[in-house]
Amino acid sequence: MIRFRPRFTFILFYSLLIFSLQAQVQVGAAQLDLYLPLLKGKQVGMVVNQTSLVEKSHIVDTLLSRGIQIKRVFAPEHGFRGKADAGEAIDHQKEHDLPYEIYSLYGKQLRPDSASMADLDILVFDIQDVGVRFYTFTSTMTYIMEACAKKNIPLLILDRPNPLGFCVDGPVLEPEHKSFVGLHPVPVIHGLTVAEYALMINGENWLKDSLHCNLILIPCTNYTHEMSLALAEKPSPNLPNLLSIYLYPSLCLFEGTSVSMGRGTNKQFQIYGHPLSILGNYEFRPEVGEGDKNPVQKGKLCRGFDLSNLEPDSLKPFLSFDLELISQFYEEASEEFKSIFFTNEKFFNKLTGNSWLLNGLKNGLTPTELRMEWEDDLITYLQMRKKYLIYP
């Protein structure tokens, strides 16, 4: 049962087929009849990117064609069109062919400032997330929620399925490792859609000064967390398919190392290797490409493993926050390789949300031993998560 709260407004579409595995999933953005009346005659701000589609049309174009007054577009990491590198700062822009400003939330500022919010009546958040703590779209949503709460502006969230919604795993973030790649005490794979995540942020008082955002949620229809769904549009430049999303939580740990996980190839987050590796028989050479202006080990021949032939459906039953890949690669490395393996320990700790996992890997603890460190916290989180689930 979904509990109604004074500060939350739910608009739910019920039918005989809702949550049916056989029926087609309908994202929040596609349910125009439910939310267009909320936008008519309003000055609207949109938090969107290339994934914000209504069938094959971008939601901004869809709303403009229906006479909605879009004043400003806020763009997250990777930009409005989703082509910028990970971590690449993006400036605000006003393009001559667009009737609205594009305000970057991944440049000099990560939060909307007072001026950008002053003339808005409502904000709409419609971005495809992948259900991983260090994927920064939920951090952007958090700052949007704070800005809306301060101005008493409602936030309309058009929900989308979580491609990893069937899995909850990994260490829970510790407060001292809080950053933009992890703002909240949730595990690496949190098992929530963005609408459910927003409910948790409000319900657990995670906004600054215990602010509460006035949320209006349009859930997906016919969706359950057990579903495995390919996405209509890749959520960022280096997650090109469902397999890369499945492997992302585990392979992303290599971001704090000198190991390439395929950026600068056409198999991003499906391969990994290093010039000094003696493991694996797959060779590749990262080069500059779209979303990869300076990939790790650019131009160098790397040796390692190719996971791109795995079938997502066969991988799903075993999906977890898997430490076997990085543990084996580190344990079998030469002393020369080990000395340059962890090139950015601070960032590695931000990804894991703690410092003990890195120390454990260096000290030869097994993945099973490390997993024991987060099991109790994960059980506690799962109990908290139940309060905010919209979908079975």
SULUR-V978332 format. One record per pair of residues at least 6 apart in sequence whose ideal C-beta (glycine too) atoms are under 6 Angstrom apart, sorted by the first residue. I is the first residue (numbers start at 1). GAP is how many residues later the second one is. If there is no record, write none. Layout:
i = [I I]
gap = [GAP GAP]
This chain:
i = [7 7 8 9 10 11 11 13 17 18 18 19 19 20 23 25 25 25 26 27 27 28 28 28 29 29 29 29 30 31 34 35 39 42 42 43 43 43 43 43 44 44 44 45 45 45 46 46 46 46 47 47 47 48 49 49 49 49 50 50 50 51 51 51 52 52 53 54 59 70 72 72 72 73 73 74 74 75 75 76 76 76 76 77 77 78 78 79 80 83 84 85 85 89 90 90 90 91 92 92 93 94 103 105 111 112 117 117 120 122 123 123 124 125 125 126 127 128 128 129 129 130 130 130 131 131 131 132 132 133 133 133 133 134 134 134 136 138 139 139 142 145 145 146 146 146 148 148 149 149 154 154 155 155 156 157 157 157 158 159 159 159 159 161 161 161 162 163 163 164 165 165 166 166 167 167 168 168 169 169 169 170 170 170 170 171 171 171 171 172 172 172 172 173 173 173 174 174 177 177 177 179 181 182 184 187 187 188 188 189 189 195 196 196 198 199 200 202 202 219 223 224 224 225 228 230 234 237 238 238 238 239 242 243 243 244 244 244 246 246 246 247 248 249 250 250 251 251 253 254 254 256 256 256 256 257 257 257 258 258 259 259 260 260 260 260 260 261 261 262 262 262 262 263 263 264 264 264 264 264 265 265 267 270 270 271 271 272 273 273 273 274 275 275 276 277 277 279 280 280 280 282 282 282 283 283 284 285 286 286 286 323 323 324 327 330 330 348 349 349 357 360]
gap = [205 207 207 207 207 23 207 208 6 203 204 205 373 202 199 195 197 198 195 133 193 130 131 190 25 30 97 129 24 187 184 183 29 79 80 26 28 76 77 78 24 26 78 27 75 78 14 24 27 78 27 78 97 78 27 31 33 78 31 32 183 77 182 184 7 74 179 8 67 30 28 29 31 27 29 29 31 27 29 29 30 61 64 29 59 6 158 11 22 207 6 206 208 18 14 16 17 16 11 12 9 7 13 35 32 35 30 34 33 32 25 32 32 16 32 32 10 32 107 8 65 33 105 115 31 33 34 57 117 49 53 55 57 47 48 217 44 59 41 44 41 62 68 61 62 65 7 65 62 64 60 62 58 60 60 38 41 60 60 34 36 60 61 59 62 68 31 66 82 25 26 60 59 60 22 152 21 23 20 151 152 17 18 19 151 181 182 183 203 13 15 205 209 9 12 180 179 180 172 173 176 171 169 171 22 191 194 61 133 60 132 22 192 194 17 189 188 10 11 171 168 167 168 166 88 12 6 54 25 30 53 6 70 27 69 24 25 26 66 69 73 22 21 72 72 75 10 18 73 7 18 88 91 92 95 84 85 86 82 85 13 15 13 26 36 37 42 8 11 6 7 8 9 29 32 22 23 25 28 31 19 21 41 37 38 13 35 32 29 30 31 28 25 27 61 26 27 53 23 24 25 22 23 24 18 20 18 16 9 11 12 44 47 43 40 11 31 10 6 9 13 10]
